[in-house]
Amino acid sequence: MDCEACAGPMELLLTIATNEWHTDSVSWIPLEDRQRNPTGVVVGNHGRLNVFACTRDPAHPHGFSVQ
């Protein structure tokens, strides 16, 4: 992803996921942590929100991607 302000490269700053665990397996999850969505946050269609920051100037607007 490129910065809209300077066209410089952006790097992944933060990922916010809908689920705490992978949906294909629960075998290794501790019993007390079996709840898949403890925060109640739902991103898009149960995906992830990625937030990117400009590597040249952190004051530039952040970039966002929903997967």
N, CA and C atoms as a LAMMPS dump frame, in Angstrom:
ITEM: TIMESTEP
0
ITEM: NUMBER OF ATOMS
201
ITEM: BOX BOUNDS ff ff ff
-5.0000000000000000e+02 5.0000000000000000e+02
-5.0000000000000000e+02 5.0000000000000000e+02
-5.0000000000000000e+02 5.0000000000000000e+02
ITEM: ATOMS id mol type element x y z
1 1 1 N 0.848 -1.172 0
2 1 2 C 0 0 0
3 1 3 C 0.894 1.236 0
4 2 1 N 0.522 2.217 -0.798
5 2 2 C 1.272 3.468 -0.873
6 2 3 C 0.527 4.589 -0.157
7 3 1 N 1.288 5.513 0.412
8 3 2 C 0.731 6.663 1.122
9 3 3 C 0.04 7.595 0.138
10 4 1 N -1.146 8.048 0.484
11 4 2 C -1.88 8.986 -0.381
12 4 3 C -1.236 10.365 -0.405
13 5 1 N -0.55 10.748 0.673
14 5 2 C 0.033 12.085 0.762
15 5 3 C 1.361 12.208 0.009
16 6 1 N 2.206 11.15 0.064
17 6 2 C 3.544 11.277 -0.534
18 6 3 C 3.899 10.136 -1.483
19 7 1 N 3.004 9.174 -1.648
20 7 2 C 3.217 7.998 -2.502
21 7 3 C 4.339 7.099 -2.001
22 8 1 N 4.778 7.314 -0.769
23 8 2 C 5.8 6.459 -0.17
24 8 3 C 5.205 5.156 0.325
25 9 1 N 6.053 4.213 0.677
26 9 2 C 5.556 2.924 1.157
27 9 3 C 4.933 3.041 2.55
28 10 1 N 3.946 2.2 2.784
29 10 2 C 3.308 2.13 4.1
30 10 3 C 3.575 0.748 4.674
31 11 1 N 3.62 0.663 6.013
32 11 2 C 3.808 -0.633 6.653
33 11 3 C 2.631 -0.937 7.573
34 12 1 N 2.396 -2.209 7.762
35 12 2 C 1.291 -2.651 8.609
36 12 3 C 1.537 -2.209 10.041
37 13 1 N 0.598 -1.486 10.603
38 13 2 C 0.705 -0.973 11.961
39 13 3 C -0.107 -1.814 12.935
40 14 1 N -1.312 -2.249 12.497
41 14 2 C -2.244 -2.914 13.394
42 14 3 C -3.215 -3.754 12.592
43 15 1 N -3.572 -4.919 13.124
44 15 2 C -4.622 -5.751 12.539
45 15 3 C -5.663 -6.015 13.609
46 16 1 N -6.924 -5.733 13.282
47 16 2 C -8.038 -6.004 14.189
48 16 3 C -8.865 -7.105 13.554
49 17 1 N -8.928 -8.253 14.21
50 17 2 C -9.633 -9.412 13.666
51 17 3 C -10.965 -9.62 14.373
52 18 1 N -11.938 -10.15 13.642
53 18 2 C -13.24 -10.463 14.235
54 18 3 C -13.116 -11.597 15.236
55 19 1 N -12.374 -12.641 14.876
56 19 2 C -12.248 -13.814 15.74
57 19 3 C -10.888 -13.873 16.401
58 20 1 N -10.856 -14.41 17.619
59 20 2 C -9.617 -14.589 18.347
60 20 3 C -8.81 -15.766 17.816
61 21 1 N -9.49 -16.752 17.253
62 21 2 C -8.847 -18 16.849
63 21 3 C -9.191 -18.321 15.408
64 22 1 N -8.396 -19.193 14.78
65 22 2 C -8.702 -19.677 13.44
66 22 3 C -10 -20.481 13.482
67 23 1 N -10.804 -20.344 12.462
68 23 2 C -12.117 -20.988 12.461
69 23 3 C -12.05 -22.461 12.091
70 24 1 N -10.926 -22.957 11.585
71 24 2 C -10.86 -24.347 11.149
72 24 3 C -10.463 -25.329 12.242
73 25 1 N -10.008 -24.85 13.397
74 25 2 C -9.585 -25.759 14.457
75 25 3 C -9.739 -25.101 15.82
76 26 1 N -10.202 -25.861 16.782
77 26 2 C -10.283 -25.38 18.166
78 26 3 C -9.549 -26.327 19.104
79 27 1 N -8.821 -27.295 18.559
80 27 2 C -8.206 -28.336 19.376
81 27 3 C -7.148 -27.811 20.348
82 28 1 N -6.465 -26.728 20.012
83 28 2 C -5.394 -26.235 20.873
84 28 3 C -5.809 -25.05 21.739
85 29 1 N -7.048 -24.618 21.647
86 29 2 C -7.517 -23.471 22.424
87 29 3 C -7.821 -23.919 23.853
88 30 1 N -7.311 -23.227 24.862
89 30 2 C -7.646 -23.58 26.25
90 30 3 C -9.162 -23.537 26.467
91 31 1 N -9.667 -24.426 27.289
92 31 2 C -11.11 -24.525 27.525
93 31 3 C -11.722 -23.204 27.965
94 32 1 N -11.014 -22.456 28.816
95 32 2 C -11.56 -21.191 29.315
96 32 3 C -11.579 -20.097 28.237
97 33 1 N -10.919 -20.318 27.12
98 33 2 C -10.865 -19.335 26.043
99 33 3 C -11.64 -19.771 24.801
100 34 1 N -12.618 -20.619 24.925
101 34 2 C -13.338 -21.174 23.774
102 34 3 C -14.229 -20.162 23.062
103 35 1 N -14.514 -19.038 23.68
104 35 2 C -15.345 -18.031 23.02
105 35 3 C -14.562 -17.438 21.852
106 36 1 N -15.137 -17.458 20.647
107 36 2 C -14.429 -17.017 19.449
108 36 3 C -14.405 -15.501 19.271
109 37 1 N -15.376 -14.816 19.808
110 37 2 C -15.469 -13.376 19.603
111 37 3 C -15.763 -12.695 20.938
112 38 1 N -14.816 -12.696 21.868
113 38 2 C -15.085 -12.16 23.205
114 38 3 C -15.363 -10.663 23.247
115 39 1 N -14.848 -9.894 22.286
116 39 2 C -15.048 -8.444 22.305
117 39 3 C -16.356 -8.016 21.656
118 40 1 N -16.913 -8.879 20.799
119 40 2 C -18.134 -8.521 20.079
120 40 3 C -17.873 -7.669 18.849
121 41 1 N -16.61 -7.38 18.527
122 41 2 C -16.265 -6.59 17.352
123 41 3 C -16.408 -7.453 16.108
124 42 1 N -17.09 -6.944 15.094
125 42 2 C -17.207 -7.641 13.818
126 42 3 C -16.707 -6.695 12.73
127 43 1 N -15.685 -7.142 12.008
128 43 2 C -15.086 -6.341 10.95
129 43 3 C -15.59 -6.854 9.609
130 44 1 N -16.236 -5.986 8.84
131 44 2 C -16.735 -6.379 7.527
132 44 3 C -17.612 -7.607 7.621
133 45 1 N -17.311 -8.6 6.815
134 45 2 C -18.045 -9.858 6.831
135 45 3 C -17.25 -10.872 7.654
136 46 1 N -17.034 -10.549 8.92
137 46 2 C -16.272 -11.372 9.861
138 46 3 C -14.821 -11.536 9.418
139 47 1 N -14.205 -10.438 9.014
140 47 2 C -12.821 -10.471 8.528
141 47 3 C -11.861 -9.744 9.434
142 48 1 N -10.931 -9.023 8.793
143 48 2 C -9.887 -8.29 9.508
144 48 3 C -9.78 -6.868 8.969
145 49 1 N -9.487 -5.936 9.864
146 49 2 C -9.195 -4.559 9.491
147 49 3 C -7.696 -4.362 9.659
148 50 1 N -6.999 -4.019 8.581
149 50 2 C -5.567 -3.735 8.624
150 50 3 C -5.361 -2.23 8.552
151 51 1 N -4.529 -1.709 9.441
152 51 2 C -4.223 -0.281 9.484
153 51 3 C -2.75 -0.12 9.123
154 52 1 N -2.467 0.771 8.16
155 52 2 C -1.108 0.987 7.685
156 52 3 C -0.654 2.399 8.017
157 53 1 N 0.658 2.577 8.249
158 53 2 C 1.239 3.884 8.538
159 53 3 C 2.326 4.2 7.51
160 54 1 N 2.447 5.468 7.165
161 54 2 C 3.47 5.927 6.229
162 54 3 C 4.848 5.786 6.887
163 55 1 N 5.787 5.206 6.159
164 55 2 C 7.141 5.041 6.709
165 55 3 C 7.964 6.324 6.619
166 56 1 N 7.521 7.276 5.797
167 56 2 C 8.258 8.544 5.642
168 56 3 C 7.827 9.6 6.654
169 57 1 N 6.532 9.64 6.944
170 57 2 C 6.014 10.66 7.859
171 57 3 C 4.796 10.11 8.602
172 58 1 N 4.918 9.829 9.889
173 58 2 C 3.798 9.266 10.643
174 58 3 C 2.6 10.214 10.777
175 59 1 N 2.782 11.484 10.427
176 59 2 C 1.677 12.437 10.49
177 59 3 C 0.737 12.302 9.281
178 60 1 N 1.181 11.596 8.247
179 60 2 C 0.325 11.393 7.062
180 60 3 C -0.868 10.503 7.433
181 61 1 N -1.959 10.619 6.678
182 61 2 C -3.149 9.812 6.975
183 61 3 C -2.846 8.31 6.905
184 62 1 N -3.47 7.568 7.784
185 62 2 C -3.313 6.111 7.794
186 62 3 C -4.058 5.489 6.613
187 63 1 N -3.607 4.33 6.208
188 63 2 C -4.286 3.557 5.158
189 63 3 C -5.04 2.406 5.812
190 64 1 N -6.135 1.994 5.19
191 64 2 C -6.973 0.932 5.748
192 64 3 C -7.294 -0.101 4.68
193 65 1 N -7.399 -1.343 5.11
194 65 2 C -7.77 -2.44 4.229
195 65 3 C -8.615 -3.413 5.028
196 66 1 N -9.755 -3.825 4.462
197 66 2 C -10.593 -4.836 5.118
198 66 3 C -10.509 -6.102 4.276
199 67 1 N -10.188 -7.197 4.942
200 67 2 C -10.086 -8.472 4.235
201 67 3 C -11.066 -9.462 4.812
